[in-house]
Amino acid sequence: MYRSLLVAALALVASSSCAATSASESVKVDLTGRMLPAADAKYPIPYGYSRISQLIEGDGDNRWQREVAIGSATADCMHRAGYDYPDIRWTKGQIVSDWVRPRHVALSVDDARTVGYGPQQRFSGPTETNDVDLSGEALAKYQDWELQCVVAARDVAFADFQTYEVNREILETAVTEFEAAFSAAGATRDLLARWAHCVSDRGYKFLSPEESRAAAWSATPVEARAIAVVDAECRAETDFDTRWWALYSSAEAAFMLEHEELVLTVFESGRVVTKRGVGG
C-alpha cells in the first residue's frame, strides 16, 4: 500500500500528446539554441534525455534511494506496532525503469531493418497487493497503522517533504505547459508534418514517431518491423532525429535556466536524509 501513498513521481518527460493544448497559447519556447552552451556547462546530459529529469532523478539512484528510505522507515514503524512488514517489495530495476527514460530515441535505417524498434520494454509498475491474512476490524487497524507509518516515514526520508511537494506540483505544471508549447511551435509542427507526409507516401497514417512505435507494439513481428523501417527511412529523409533533438534540447535548455531555482529547490528538498526514527 505504501507506494500508492508516496508523493507522485515527477512526470517531467510527459509526451507532448498528453500536454494541455491551452498552455501553448500563453507559454513561449526559445528554439534559438542561445542558452545551450550555458545549460550544457552546468547540467550536461546524454543525447535524448531530459535535462530536468536527469538532474532530479540522476541515473535512477535518487528514486531508488527514496523508495528504500521510505520503505525501511515504514517497515520499522510497522514492526514496532507489532506487524510483520517488508522493507521494500520491488527490485531496483522495477523502480528505476519506470522513471529513467530518454525523452527521444533515435532510429537508424540499419537498426530498424535489423531489430525493428528493439525489445518492447513497457514497464507497468509494481503491482499493489494486500499480502496480509487479515479481515474486518483487524485489517482496518492494520491499514490505519500502515497509513500513519507511511506519512511519518516520508517526513523522515525527505530533506523537506512539504517544500518538495509544493514545488514539485509547480514544476510539473510548468513542464506540462512547456511540453505543450514546444509541440505547438511552428518549427516542431513543420518537422512532424514533413515526417508524417513521408510516412503517408509509404502507406501509413501516423502523426509522429511515437505513434508509429505505439502501433508497432500491437502489430505482428513482421508488421512491426515494416513500421519501424518506414519510420526510420522517413527520419533519414527529413533529418528528423537531428532536427527534433536540436529544437527540443534548445527549448529545454532555456526552460531549465529560466526555472533553475525551482528545479534546484525540488532537487534539494527531495534528497534522502535520516533525521530521526519513525514512531510506532
C-alpha positions in Angstrom: 0.0 0.0 0.0 2.7 2.5 0.9 3.7 3.1 -2.8 0.2 4.4 -3.5 0.6 6.9 -0.7 4.0 8.2 -1.7 4.4 11.5 -3.4 3.7 11.2 -7.1 6.8 10.8 -9.2 8.0 13.7 -11.3 6.3 13.2 -14.7 8.7 15.6 -16.3 9.1 14.0 -19.6 5.4 13.6 -20.4 4.7 13.1 -24.1 3.6 16.2 -25.9 0.4 14.5 -27.0 -0.7 14.4 -23.3 0.0 18.0 -22.6 -2.7 20.6 -22.3 -3.2 22.4 -25.6 -4.3 25.6 -23.9 -0.9 26.1 -22.4 0.6 26.7 -25.8 -1.3 29.9 -26.1 0.5 31.6 -23.2 3.9 29.8 -22.9 6.7 30.7 -25.3 9.6 28.5 -26.1 13.1 29.5 -27.1 14.3 27.5 -30.1 17.3 29.6 -30.9 19.8 27.5 -29.0 21.4 30.6 -27.4 21.1 29.1 -23.9 22.5 25.7 -24.9 26.2 26.4 -24.0 25.3 27.7 -20.5 22.9 24.8 -19.9 25.4 22.2 -21.2 28.1 23.6 -19.0 26.0 23.5 -15.8 23.8 20.5 -16.5 25.3 18.2 -19.2 23.0 15.3 -20.4 23.3 12.3 -22.6 21.7 12.5 -26.0 17.9 12.1 -25.8 17.4 12.7 -22.1 15.5 15.5 -20.3 17.8 17.9 -18.6 15.4 18.4 -15.7 14.7 14.7 -15.1 18.4 13.8 -15.3 19.1 16.4 -12.6 16.3 15.3 -10.2 16.4 11.6 -10.9 20.0 11.1 -11.8 20.7 7.6 -13.2 17.8 6.3 -11.1 19.7 6.1 -7.8 17.9 9.1 -6.4 14.5 7.5 -7.0 15.7 4.1 -5.6 17.2 5.7 -2.5 13.9 7.4 -1.7 12.0 4.2 -2.1 14.4 2.3 0.1 14.4 5.0 2.8 10.6 5.3 2.9 10.2 1.5 2.8 12.7 1.0 5.5 11.2 3.7 7.8 7.7 2.4 7.1 8.7 -1.2 8.0 10.4 -0.1 11.2 7.3 1.7 12.3 5.1 -1.3 11.4 7.4 -3.6 13.3 7.1 -1.5 16.4 3.4 -1.6 16.0 3.6 -5.4 16.1 3.3 -6.3 12.4 5.5 -8.2 10.0 6.2 -5.8 7.1 8.7 -5.9 4.2 11.2 -3.2 3.8 10.6 -2.9 0.1 8.5 -5.0 -2.3 10.2 -4.4 -5.6 13.6 -4.5 -7.3 15.7 -1.5 -8.2 15.2 -2.4 -11.9 11.4 -2.2 -11.5 11.5 1.2 -9.8 14.2 2.8 -11.9 13.0 1.7 -15.3 9.7 3.5 -14.9 11.3 6.9 -14.3 14.7 7.0 -16.0 13.7 7.0 -19.7 15.0 9.0 -22.7 12.8 11.8 -24.0 13.8 11.0 -27.5 15.2 7.7 -29.1 16.9 8.0 -32.5 16.3 5.2 -35.0 18.6 4.4 -37.9 17.5 2.6 -41.0 20.1 -0.2 -40.4 18.8 -0.7 -36.9 15.2 -0.7 -38.0 15.9 -3.3 -40.7 17.8 -5.5 -38.2 15.8 -5.3 -35.0 12.8 -3.0 -35.7 12.2 -0.9 -32.6 14.1 -3.4 -30.5 12.7 -5.0 -27.3 9.4 -3.6 -26.4 10.0 -2.7 -22.8 6.8 -1.5 -21.4 7.0 -1.3 -17.6 3.6 -1.2 -16.0 4.9 -0.5 -12.5 4.9 -2.7 -9.4 1.6 -4.4 -8.6 -0.2 -3.4 -5.4 -1.3 -6.5 -3.4 -2.8 -7.0 0.0 -0.4 -9.6 1.3 -1.7 -9.8 4.9 -4.1 -12.5 6.2 -6.4 -10.2 7.9 -10.0 -9.1 7.6 -12.7 -7.0 9.1 -11.6 -4.9 12.1 -8.1 -6.4 12.2 -7.5 -5.4 8.6 -8.8 -1.9 9.2 -6.5 -1.5 12.1 -3.5 -2.8 10.1 -4.3 -0.3 7.2 -4.7 2.6 9.7 -1.2 1.8 11.1 0.2 1.5 7.6 -1.1 4.9 6.6 0.3 6.5 9.7 3.7 4.9 9.2 3.9 5.9 5.6 3.1 9.6 6.4 5.7 9.6 9.2 8.2 7.8 7.0 8.1 10.4 4.2 8.9 13.1 6.7 11.9 11.2 7.9 13.2 10.2 4.5 12.8 13.6 2.7 15.1 16.6 3.4 11.9 18.7 3.4 8.8 17.0 2.2 6.4 19.9 2.4 8.8 22.1 0.3 9.3 19.2 -2.1 5.6 18.5 -2.6 4.6 22.1 -3.1 7.4 22.9 -5.6 7.1 19.6 -7.4 3.5 20.4 -8.3 4.5 23.8 -9.5 7.3 22.4 -11.6 5.1 19.6 -13.0 2.6 22.3 -14.2 5.3 24.4 -15.7 6.8 21.4 -17.6 3.4 20.3 -18.9 2.9 23.8 -20.2 6.3 23.8 -21.7 5.8 20.5 -23.5 2.5 21.7 -24.9 4.1 25.0 -26.2 7.0 23.1 -27.7 4.6 20.8 -29.6 2.6 23.8 -30.8 5.7 25.7 -32.0 5.8 26.2 -35.7 9.2 24.6 -36.2 8.2 21.5 -34.3 4.9 21.2 -36.2 6.6 21.7 -39.6 9.1 19.0 -38.9 6.5 16.5 -37.8 4.4 17.4 -40.8 7.2 16.6 -43.2 7.8 13.2 -41.4 4.1 12.4 -41.5 3.9 13.2 -45.2 6.8 10.9 -45.9 5.2 8.1 -43.9 1.8 8.7 -45.7 3.5 8.3 -49.1 4.6 4.9 -47.9 1.1 3.8 -46.9 0.9 4.7 -43.2 -1.1 7.3 -41.3 0.9 8.4 -38.2 1.4 11.9 -36.9 4.7 11.2 -35.0 7.3 8.6 -34.4 5.7 8.0 -31.0 2.5 7.0 -32.8 4.3 4.6 -35.1 6.2 3.0 -32.3 3.0 2.5 -30.3 1.3 0.9 -33.3 4.2 -1.5 -33.6 3.7 -2.7 -30.1 0.3 -4.2 -31.1 1.3 -5.4 -34.5 2.7 -8.8 -35.7 6.5 -9.1 -35.6 6.7 -8.7 -39.4 4.4 -5.7 -39.5 6.2 -4.1 -36.5 9.5 -4.4 -38.4 7.9 -2.9 -41.5 6.6 0.1 -39.5 10.0 0.7 -37.9 11.7 0.6 -41.3 9.3 3.2 -42.8 9.7 5.4 -39.7 13.5 5.2 -39.9 13.5 5.9 -43.6 11.4 9.0 -43.1 13.5 10.1 -40.2 16.6 9.9 -42.5 14.8 11.6 -45.4 13.7 14.5 -43.2 16.8 14.5 -40.9 14.2 14.2 -38.2 16.2 12.9 -35.3 18.9 15.6 -35.6 16.4 18.4 -36.2 14.0 17.4 -33.5 16.7 17.0 -30.8 18.2 20.3 -31.8 14.8 22.0 -31.3 13.9 20.2 -28.0 17.3 20.5 -26.4 17.5 24.2 -27.2 14.0 24.8 -25.9 14.5 22.8 -22.7 17.9 24.4 -22.0 16.2 27.8 -22.0 13.3 26.5 -19.9 15.8 24.9 -17.4 17.7 28.0 -16.9 14.6 30.1 -16.6 13.2 27.8 -13.9 16.6 26.9 -12.4 15.8 28.0 -8.8 12.6 26.0 -8.8 14.2 22.8 -10.2 17.1 23.0 -7.7 14.5 23.5 -4.8 12.8 20.3 -5.9 16.1 18.5 -6.1 17.4 19.7 -2.7 14.2 19.2 -0.8 13.7 15.7 -2.3 17.1 14.5 -1.2 17.1 11.4 1.1 18.1 12.0 4.7 17.9 10.3 8.0 16.7 12.7 10.6 15.1 10.5 13.3 13.2 7.3 13.9 9.6 6.9 13.0 7.4 6.4 16.0 5.2 3.3 16.2 
